[in-house]
């Protein structure tokens, strides 16, 4: 899919926990790097730095202080730094995503592409030969049911992406115009999504798109429902861009407030911005919001970036190669992604 797919009326819709009672309780393992066991489903994972990022701020064992007079040690004296302990994130930078298998009930002889999967791994949105589908299962170790076709409201499609809330009851899509988000809800995980769009939580973001003339894509809801990540980019005009300019594409993060999603802040600026033809397209966010998975559109490679706390820059980068549209499970012991026309799952 060349153009990546597309909170809820109130906070209560996201209050459903990101964890199901059927979720796997196994702790995430830490690997040493390596490659997927499926031919063509992914290559080596390598850790490095962004070309424009500088040092890994706040990483384990680093002294945070730097210049004299930093207010980090209270009365401890000028020039003294404070060692900030960093706990491991839910996703490991050195994870070895191996033992790739087609996802039972989803991968068939047809061409499937992952759109979104809940953190508890019970509900999934995907494309089958270009047709949007959704399916459910009762536990993360079970096979998905036959599922059904996703009926979309007029003016909305999955060409720019799709997001699912943690409880599987809310879906977020991008309007066909590319300049607005809306939520679609259902009464239970067994029900179909209602066809009526609700954009009340996205009013500010949708107005911003009109004011800035940006288009949106690749929506991702954080498992806790408190933040919303998406791509914003400059669409190419019919006459083309002026010479020397290729448009700008950034990854944004917006915080949920009582009145909806607030004005967003850029996660990619000066780190991994793209152009209109080569966008960074978010696909998944870890349960602690410290790991972002995204597709690098220009190279068709999946990337993962890591930070030491949810409000820190995403400096550390890992190349996941062709594991596109990657989404981690809640404890990040499994990774779901697309490759070679299949939806696959790998374990760490």
Secondary structure in CASP SS format (residue, H / E / C, confidence):
PFRMAT SS
TARGET T0000
AUTHOR 0000-0000-0000
METHOD secondary structure of the structure
MODEL  1
X C 1.00
X C 1.00
X C 1.00
X C 1.00
X C 1.00
X C 1.00
X C 1.00
X C 1.00
X C 1.00
X C 1.00
X H 1.00
X H 1.00
X H 1.00
X H 1.00
X C 1.00
X C 1.00
X C 1.00
X C 1.00
X C 1.00
X C 1.00
X C 1.00
X C 1.00
X C 1.00
X C 1.00
X C 1.00
X C 1.00
X C 1.00
X C 1.00
X C 1.00
X C 1.00
X C 1.00
X C 1.00
X C 1.00
X C 1.00
X C 1.00
X C 1.00
X C 1.00
X C 1.00
X C 1.00
X C 1.00
X C 1.00
X C 1.00
X C 1.00
X C 1.00
X C 1.00
X C 1.00
X E 1.00
X E 1.00
X E 1.00
X C 1.00
X C 1.00
X C 1.00
X C 1.00
X C 1.00
X C 1.00
X C 1.00
X C 1.00
X C 1.00
X C 1.00
X C 1.00
X C 1.00
X C 1.00
X E 1.00
X E 1.00
X C 1.00
X C 1.00
X C 1.00
X C 1.00
X C 1.00
X C 1.00
X C 1.00
X C 1.00
X C 1.00
X C 1.00
X C 1.00
X C 1.00
X C 1.00
X C 1.00
X C 1.00
X C 1.00
X C 1.00
X E 1.00
X E 1.00
X C 1.00
X C 1.00
X C 1.00
X C 1.00
X C 1.00
X C 1.00
X C 1.00
X C 1.00
X C 1.00
X C 1.00
X C 1.00
X C 1.00
X C 1.00
X C 1.00
X E 1.00
X E 1.00
X E 1.00
X E 1.00
X E 1.00
X C 1.00
X C 1.00
X C 1.00
X C 1.00
X C 1.00
X C 1.00
X C 1.00
X C 1.00
X C 1.00
X E 1.00
X E 1.00
X E 1.00
X E 1.00
X E 1.00
X E 1.00
X C 1.00
X C 1.00
X C 1.00
X C 1.00
X C 1.00
X E 1.00
X E 1.00
X E 1.00
X E 1.00
X E 1.00
X E 1.00
X C 1.00
X C 1.00
X E 1.00
X E 1.00
X E 1.00
X E 1.00
X E 1.00
X E 1.00
X C 1.00
X C 1.00
X C 1.00
X C 1.00
X C 1.00
X C 1.00
X C 1.00
X C 1.00
X C 1.00
X C 1.00
X C 1.00
X E 1.00
X E 1.00
X C 1.00
X C 1.00
X C 1.00
X C 1.00
X C 1.00
X C 1.00
X E 1.00
X E 1.00
X E 1.00
X E 1.00
X E 1.00
X E 1.00
X E 1.00
X E 1.00
X E 1.00
X C 1.00
X C 1.00
X C 1.00
X C 1.00
X C 1.00
X E 1.00
X E 1.00
X E 1.00
X E 1.00
X E 1.00
X E 1.00
X C 1.00
X C 1.00
X C 1.00
X C 1.00
X C 1.00
X E 1.00
X E 1.00
X E 1.00
X E 1.00
X E 1.00
X C 1.00
X C 1.00
X C 1.00
X C 1.00
X C 1.00
X C 1.00
X C 1.00
X C 1.00
X C 1.00
X C 1.00
X C 1.00
X C 1.00
X E 1.00
X C 1.00
X H 1.00
X H 1.00
X H 1.00
X H 1.00
X H 1.00
X H 1.00
X H 1.00
X H 1.00
X H 1.00
X H 1.00
X H 1.00
X H 1.00
X H 1.00
X C 1.00
X E 1.00
X E 1.00
X E 1.00
X E 1.00
X E 1.00
X E 1.00
X E 1.00
X E 1.00
X C 1.00
X C 1.00
X C 1.00
X C 1.00
X C 1.00
X E 1.00
X E 1.00
X E 1.00
X E 1.00
X E 1.00
X E 1.00
X E 1.00
X E 1.00
X C 1.00
X C 1.00
X C 1.00
X C 1.00
X C 1.00
X C 1.00
X C 1.00
X C 1.00
X C 1.00
X C 1.00
X C 1.00
X C 1.00
X C 1.00
X C 1.00
X E 1.00
X E 1.00
X E 1.00
X E 1.00
X E 1.00
X E 1.00
X E 1.00
X E 1.00
X E 1.00
X C 1.00
X C 1.00
X E 1.00
X E 1.00
X C 1.00
X C 1.00
X C 1.00
X E 1.00
X E 1.00
X C 1.00
X C 1.00
X C 1.00
X C 1.00
X C 1.00
X C 1.00
X C 1.00
X E 1.00
X E 1.00
X C 1.00
X C 1.00
X E 1.00
X C 1.00
X E 1.00
X E 1.00
X E 1.00
X E 1.00
X E 1.00
X E 1.00
X C 1.00
X C 1.00
X C 1.00
X C 1.00
X C 1.00
X E 1.00
X E 1.00
X E 1.00
X E 1.00
X E 1.00
X E 1.00
X C 1.00
X C 1.00
X C 1.00
X C 1.00
X E 1.00
X E 1.00
X E 1.00
X E 1.00
X E 1.00
X E 1.00
X C 1.00
X C 1.00
X C 1.00
X C 1.00
X C 1.00
X C 1.00
X C 1.00
X C 1.00
X C 1.00
X E 1.00
X E 1.00
X E 1.00
X E 1.00
X C 1.00
X C 1.00
X C 1.00
X C 1.00
X E 1.00
X E 1.00
X E 1.00
X E 1.00
X E 1.00
X C 1.00
X C 1.00
X C 1.00
X C 1.00
X C 1.00
X E 1.00
X E 1.00
X E 1.00
X E 1.00
X E 1.00
X E 1.00
X C 1.00
X C 1.00
X E 1.00
X E 1.00
X E 1.00
X E 1.00
X E 1.00
X E 1.00
X C 1.00
END
